[in-house]
Amino acid sequence: MFLTITLFASLMFLGGFILPESPRWLMLKGRKEEAITVLRRTMNTQQEIDLEIREIEQTLHGPQGAGIGIVTRGYFFKVLLVGVLLQVFQQLVGINMMIYYSPTIFGYAGMKGLLAAMTVPTVNMLFTFPAIRLVEKWGRKKLLYVGAVSMLVTMIAAGAAFQSIGSVSDPAMIAGTPKAVLLISVIVYIFGFAVSWGPVVWLVCSEIFPLEGREIGMTITTMVNWTFAGLVMANALSFMQAYGNASIFYVFAGFCVLSIAFVYLFVPETRGITLEEMEFNLKSGVRLRNLGTRTGAAAKLSADVAPQEH
């Protein structure tokens, strides 16, 4: 088991040698030509590259590397709350409990051994790949909505299945319908998470913070993610023992509802806008949910840095 882990750790280590630096970090260090070289790998035309470089240069005129004190600034604190709550909801929809205890749940459905242990991680891995394409085609918020609704429906279904199981002590005695509902619910739930809240939350968090505090924002939101992962795992079984196996699934369903409302009210759509434009919007007082729009402040930034025609 440990040797298998070292294999993937080695691949990550070797991959680090070919991973390009961020163009924004390179510009921050005065390495403009290297930043242009990196942008050539991701952009189609020289005009797009020139515009991106101009936007980065304009953003760099502000304070950089502000440190932990940046959390006291109003504009940063607002967007930090969005990132923190996204990470909180990512855990409160129940993903880690579903992953860690899926063999037990599948045991109720008559699946045991390696099949029960590998089904969830395999589904989780495979359905993360569609998110790579859909996140730019559909947008971040639409994927979060789809994922939350999928998890909401399947959590209610799983809770109903556990209620029908009741006090049956022998899994072999459980009727076929609850088994099928449990099996399908868990698989669809993992699909809903893998294609949305799994990768998209991390993506949005990497996009919403201004450059001078991006490392602070990502550090805090990552700490919050793992803190709530620990809290859920430490209390889930006790909650189930106190209120019944079905109860925890209804709780997770409730958090899915809250997550939908939160995304609608506060989370910006970050597709199709540069990090510099979004930062300009943030510091100009644009509402959180509208940070990803190109109207107003962001449009002014694009006009200011656009190359002049002769």
N, C-alpha and C positions, 0 to 999 in steps of 0.2 A: 504493500500500500504506500509506504513512504518513498520507495524507489519510483513509483509511478508519478508521485508529486514532483520529485526532482526532475523528471523528464520535461514536464510542462514549465517548471521554473527555469530550466536551462533554455528552452525555446524563447521565453520572455526575455531572458538576459541577452541572448544573441540578437533578438529582434530590436533591442534597444540601440544597437550599433547602427542600424539602418533607419531608425525612426528620425525624421527631420525635426529640427527645432521649430517652434512656433514663429511665424513671421513677425508677430508683435514683439516677442521676446528679443529676436534678432535686431529689430529696429530700436528697441529700448537700449540695446548694447552698442548701437552705432554700426551694426553690420548690415547695411542696406542692401548691398549686392547679394549677400547670402539670402536675405529675405525675398528678394526678387526671384532668385533661383527656386526657392521653395514654392512661391506663388505660381511659377510657370507650370508646376506639376498639377495644379488644381484649377487653374483658370484658362479660359479659351483664347482670349485675345490680349494683346499688349495694352489696349485701352483699359480693359478691366483691371489689369495689373497696376497700371499707373494710377487709376482711381483709388484702388485699395491702398496703395502706398501713401497717396496724399491724405486719405482719411486717417490712416495710422499716424502719420506725422502730425496731423492736427490734434489728434487725441493725446499724443505724447507731450503736447505743450502744457498739459495739466500736471498736477502732482503725481508722482509715481512712488510705488513701494511705501504706502502710507503707514503700514504696520497695523497692529491690532486696534489702534485708536480710531481707525476708520469706521468701526461699528457704531460709534457715537454720532456719525454724520447722518442726517435724516434720510437723504436719498439712498444711502447704502443700507441703512437699517431696514428700510421698507423692503428692498429686494432680498435682503438676507432672510427676512421672515418668510418670503415666498419660497426660497430654497429650502429652508428648514422644514416648513410644513409639507413640502413635496416629499422630502425624505421621511418625515414622520408617517405620512399616509402610505408611502411605499411599504412600510413595515406593518402598519395597522390594518392593511387589507389581508394580512395573514400569510404572506408568501412563505416565510421560513418555517412556520408550523406545518404548512402543507408539504413542504419539501422534506423536513426531518421526520415527520410522522406518517408520510404517505405509505410506507410498507405496512404499517398497522391498519390504515384505512383500507388499503387494497386487500389486506387479510380478511376484512369483513366481506369484501366482494369476491372472495375465493381465490385471490391471486397471492402467491407466496414465493419466497426464495428470490433468486436473482431477477426474475421478471418484475416482481413487486418493487424491488429496490431500484431498478434502473429505468423504469417507465417514466417517472417524473423528470429526473435530470436529462434524459434523452429528449423528451418533448420540449423541455425548457431550452435546451441548446438549439434544437432544430428550428424552433419557431422564433428564435431571436434573429435569424437571418432575414426573414421578410421585413422586419422593422428597418433594416438598413435602407431598403428601397422605399418603403411606405412613409418613412419619416419625412422625406422630401416631397413625395407625391401628395400625401394627404395633409401633412403638417403635424406638429407636435400635439396640439390640443385635441384634434380629432382622434388621434391614436389613443390619447389618455382617456377620452370619453368611451371609445370602443372597448378598451381594456377594462375600465371600471364597470361598465354595464355587463360585460361578460362575466366578470368575477362576482358581481352582485347576484345575477341570476343563478350561477352555479353554487354560490354559498347558500342561498336559500334552498336550492334543490338538495344539496348535501345535508343540510340541517333537517329537512323533511325526511330524507332517507334514514338518518340516524334515529329520528323519532319513531319511525315505523319499525326499526330494529328493536327498539325498546330494551327490554331486559334479557334478551336471548343471549345465553352464555356461550353457546356453541355456534361458531360461524357457519358450520355446515347446515344448521337448521334455518338459516336466514332465507327468506323467499327470494326468488330470482329477480323481481323488479327492483327492490332496494339495492341489490348488488349491482345491477346494471346502471342505476341512477348514480350510485357512488362512483363507479368506474368512469362513466362519461363526465360527471361533474368535475372530478379532479383533473382529468385530461384537458377539458375545455377551460377550466380555471387556469391551469398552467399556461395554456396557449394564450389566453387573454393577458396574463401578466408578461409573458416572454416577448410579446409583440408590442407592448406598450409601456407599462409602468416599470418594467425591469430596465431597459436601456434608455427610455426617453427621459426619465427623471434625471439621470446623470447628465444627459445631453443638455437639457434645459438649464441645469445648475451651472454647467460649464459656459453657458452663453449669456446669462443675465447679469453677471457681476462686472463692474467697471474694471479696467485694466489695473489701476493702482491697488485694488483690493481683491483681485481674483483669487490669489493664493489663500487669503484669509477666509473668503467666502467658501471656497471648496473644502478647506480644512474643517471649518465649523460644521458645514452640512454633512460631511462624511462622518464626523464624530457623532452627530445626532442620529444618523442612519444606524450605526452599529449599536449605539446606546439603546435605541428603541427595539432593535432586533433582539438584544439581550433581555429587555423587559418583557417582550412578548413571549419569548421562549421560557423565561423563568416563571411566568404566571399562567401560561395557557393550560397546562395540565391541571393545576390547582383549581382553575376556573371551571374546567370540565367536570372535575370531581365534585365540585360544590353545586353546580347548576345543571349538570347533565351533559353528555357528549354533544348534543345538538346545539347547545347554547352558544358555544364559541363561534360556530358558523354564522349564526344570526348576528352576533356582535361584529364579525368581520363584514357582513353584508351591510350593516349600519354605517361602518366606516367607508364602505364603497360609495354610499349615498352622499356622505359628507365630502368625500374627495371630489365627486362630480360637481357639487356646489362650489367648492373651493376653486377648482380649475376654471369654472365659468366666470367667477367673480374677480379673480386676482391674477391668474397665470397668463402671461402674454404669449401670443403665437410668434415664435422666433424664426420661422421659416422665411427665407427670401429677404432678409435684412442683414446688413453687416453688423459686427460687434460694435463698431465705432458709432454707427447710426443709433443703435439701441442705447449705448452709453450716453449719447447726446440727448436722447429723449428722456432718459432717467434724470439727468442733471437739470433738464429744463422743466421738470415738474409734470411730465406727462403721466397720466394714470397708469397704474401697474399693468392692467390688462391690455393697455394700448401701446406698450413699449415697443412692440414689434411692427407698428404701423409706419409707413413712410410718409405720412402726412405731417405737416407742421414742422417740428424741430428737425426731424431726420431729413425731410426734404430740403430744408435750408442747408444742412450740412452737405448733402450731395451736391447742391448747387454751388456752394462755396469752394468745394474741392475739385469740381469737374474741370477737366482740361479746357483751356480756352481755344476756340476755333479761330483760325486766321484766314 
